[in-house]
Amino acid sequence: MLHDVHNEKKCLHPFSPAGLCSLSSCLLQPPFLFLKTKKTWYEAQKFCREKCLDLATIDDMAEMETLLESVRDQYDDAAWIGLWKGTRKTWHWSLVDKHHEGGEIKYPISGTNNCGSYKQKKLLSDHCADRKYSICFDGSKRGRDRYVLITEAKIWTVARDFCRTHHTDLASVRNDTEYQMIQEVAGARQVWVGLFKDIWRWSDQTNSSFRYWKASQIIYSEPNGKCGVLLEKESGRWGERPCAQTLPFICTCELMFIISMLNITQQIPTRGSSSVKYFKVRISSQDSVRMTPEEQEDILKQIKQRLRERGVEVFTLQWTTLPVLQTTRNN
């Protein structure tokens, strides 16, 4: 039973086929679920796919900040996310697609290095440790003002992080309009843009180009049996660990917490106009899925944390197993 002494907020969603991880989008956005049970990367992937959707994919800095807040003080070393190493290098744009206006053209990229620069209408590949000026993209502005020339030479990763901190991200150069804007700002200078090449893949096979590596992580590294982690000592920035190591992990789930106010059984006056309301919270799960006591406790802790973040201080949460309904069939 959940006792809510603040705002009444109902979320009505259909039951998710993902089952166990049907926690409410009212409580967790985006839908990340942290589990302290230590597993190898492949065991964690199997668990997340069976009980939720997959190991966590992070699409942009806003999601990353939400994830960091969700796992704060819950792990002391590292935690798996959905990154693993493929075998083929792929070019990506650091800037996520939500700022893209379409019309992408596959411009040729000269060179064999792993970070991209721009000079006089050409995309070039350079050593990521080279120091160059850079061009940031600022999604809060319009027209040419969206493109900001940074006249302090930086290596590619530092340039990207600077742009994310002070603007939106390093600029993309994907169509004629963007080319023209970049050319006007860069002039004859060679500048870093948001192009990079790596072999990392997401477990759910999406194409998120967002990366949040620790400062010492190189952009491209050879396949070596390692998978992606959050690092507690790096303030949640990413690193790599042997995939066979056992660590806590983070799933992406369809967190559709079915909160239905079935009956207000008691009204208890409290300070102000609030009162205690009783809610029954029901979480669906597949018949073949069983949670360990540790996994159940992890989920309860996260629900409690979200409730406290929203000002709910007085509540009781516990798991209750409902009786299995027996059905009969007439021959």
N, C-alpha and C positions, 0 to 999 in steps of 0.2 A: 504494500500500500504506500502511496506517495502522498505526503502532506504538503500542499502548496500554500504558502502564506502570502504570496505576492500575486503577480499578474496571472490571470487565467488565460491560457493560450492553448487552443486545440489544434492538432495537426491530424488531418484525416487523409491517409494514403492507402492504396491497395497493398495487400501483403506482397512482399518481395519474394521472388523465386530464390533469391540468394539465401533466404532462411535466417539462420542464427543472427547475422549482423544487421537485422532490421531495426537499427536504432534511429531515432527521429532526426530528420533534417532540421527540426527546431533546435535540437541540442548540439549537433555537430555539423558544421559547414566549413569546408568540404568534408565528405564522409570518410574520415580516417579513423582507424581503430588500432590502438597500440596494445600489444600483448607481450607480457614479460616472460612467458614460457619460452625457453631457449630452444631454437631449432636451427638446423642448417638452412642455407638459402633455399634449397630445393624442397625441404620439408615445409618451410614457411610458405613457399609458393603453393604447394599442394594444399596446405591448410586454408590459405586465403581463397583459393579457387573453389574449395569445397564449401566453405562456410560464408564467404563474402563474394567478392568479385575477383580480386587478384591482389598481389603485393602492390604497395602504394606507388602510384604515378603522381608526380608533381608537375603542374603545367605552367606555373608562373610564380612570381615573387609573393603575390598575395596568398596563394595556397601554401607556399613555403612558410610564411609567417604564421598562418593558422596552424600548420602542422607543428612548428616549433613550440607554439603556445600549448598545444595539446599534449606534447610529450615532456614538457618542462619538469625536471626533477624526477622523472620516472625511469631513467636509465643512467648508468654510471660509466659506460664505455662506448658502445656502438649498438646500432639497431639496423636491421635489414630494411631496405626499400626495394623497389622493383627493378633495379638496374642490373644488367648482366652484360658480359662482353660477347659480341658477335665476332665475325671474322672479316667483315667487309667495311672499309671506311666509307662514311657517308657525310656529305656536306649538310650543315644545318645553319639556320639563322637564329641567333640568340634571342631576338625579339619574337615574342609569341604572336600567333596569327590574328589575335583579336584586333590588332592595330593595322592589319594588312587590308589594303583597299582593292586587291585583285589585280588581274592583268599580268601575272608573273611571267617573265620571259627567262628562258634558260640561257643566261649569258655565259660564255666560256670563262673559265678560271685558269689563269696562267700559273704554272709552277707546281711543285709537289709537296709543299709544306702544309701545315695544319691550321693556320690562322689567316684570315682574309683581310686584305687592304684594298683601297681604291686609289687610283691615280689616273686622271684625265680620261675618263670614260672606260677604264679597264679595271676588272677585278683581278687581283694578284694574290698568290699565296706566299706567306712569309713565315719565318721562324717566330713562334709565339712569344719568345723572350726578347725580340727586337723592341726597341723603344721608338714610338711614333706618336704624332698628334692623333687625335681621334675625333669622330663625329658622333654625338649622342642624339637620340631621338627623344622628343618630349611630347607625349600623347596629350598633354593638357593644353597645348598650343595649336595654332593653325598655320597652314601654308609653310612658307620658308622658315618661319620662326620655330617650327618643330625641330629643325636641324641645327645643332649647337656645336660649333667648332671648339675643341678643347686644346689649347696651345701649350700644354705641358706634356712632354713625351712620357709615355707609359708603356709597359708591356701589355699584351692583349688582355689578359685576365684582370689586371688592375684597371685598365681602361673600361672594361665591361662593368666591373663593380662600381666604379665611379659614376658611370652613366645610370646604373640602377639606383644608386643612392640619391643622386641629385636631379635626375630626369626620369626616363623610363627604361632605356636600354641603349646599347650601341645601335646605330642606324642600320637598316636593311636597304639593299639596292636591288629590287626585284622587278621593277618595270620602268618604263621610260620616264614617268613622272618622278619617281624616286631618283633615278639617274640624274635628271635635270636639277633637282633640288640639291643633291649632294655635290654636283659639279659647281653650282653657284657658290656653295659654302666653302668647298675645299680649294677651289682654284687650281693651281698647279701643284699643290702639296700632295704627298702620299699619306693617307690617313687610315687608321684602323676603322673597319666597319664590323658588323656583328656576325661575320661568317667564320665558321670553324668546322673542323672535320674530326670525327672520332668513330669508334666502333661500338659504343655503348648502345644497348637496346633496352626497351621497357618490356617487362614481363607480359603486360596486357596487349603488346604489339601496337600500341599507339605511337604516334610520331612526335611526342613532345620534345622540343629542342631545349627546354629549360635545363640548365645545369647550375649547381651551387657548390662547386668543389672547394676544398681547402686551398689556401694560397700555394702550397707546395705541390699540388696535384698537376701533373702535366696534362695537356689537352688530349694528346693521343698516347696510348700505351698499348703494347702488344697483348694479344690474348694470353692469359696466364692463370686461368682458373680462379679468378677473383670476381667478386660481386660488390655492388654498391651499398654503402652504409651511411647513416648519420653518425657523426662523431661528437660525443659529448664535450670533449676537451677542445673542440674546434667550434663551439657554440652552435652545433647542429649542421655545420658545413659537411660536405660529403667527402668520403674517402673510399678505399677499397679494402676488402678483407678476403681471405680464402673462402670460397663458397661453402666448403665443408665445415667451417667453424660454426659453433652453435651460439646464437645471439637472440635477443628479443627482436620483435619485428613489427612492421606496420602494414596493415591491410587497407585497401580501398573497398568500401562496402556501400551497398545501397541502404543507407541508414534511414529507413522509413520507420521510425519508431511509432508504433500504433498506439497513440494515446487517445483513449476514448473515455470520456467521463460517463461511466455507466450509472453512477448514483452518488449524489452528495448525501452521505449518511449522517453528517453532523456539521453544524455551524458553530464555531467557537470564536467569540469576539476577541480581537487583538488590538493593539495600538493602531490608531488611524482607522481607515475604512476597510482594511484587509480582514480576512477570516481564513480559518483553516478549511481547506477543501480536500476531499478524499478522491483519489483517482486510482483506477485500476489500469496498470500498464501491462500489455501483453506483447510478448516477443515470439514470433513464429519461428519454427525450425523444421528442417527436413527430418523425416523419420530416421534416416540413416546417419544423422549427425548427432554426436554426443559431445558435450563440453566437459572438460575436467574441472574440478573445484577451483583450481588456480585461474583457469580461463573465465569462469563465472565471476570470480572476485575482481579480475581485471576490468571486466565490463561494468560492474557495479561502481568501481572506483571512478571510472571515467564519467558515468552518468552523474555521480555525486559532484564531481568537479565542475561539470557544466551547469548544474543547478546552482551551485554556490556562486559561480561567475555571473549568474543572472539574478542574484540577490535572494535566492531561496535558502534560508538558513535552518529551518525546522522541518525535517522530513525523516522518514524511515524507508529504507529500501531492502528488500529481501527477495530471493528466488522462491517461487512456489510451483511445484509440479502439479499440473492438473491431471485428473484421472483420465485414462484412455477410454474413449467412448466405444462400446461394442455395437456393431451393427449386425443385423440379421437379414437374410435374404429368403424370400419365399420362393420355393421351387415351383 
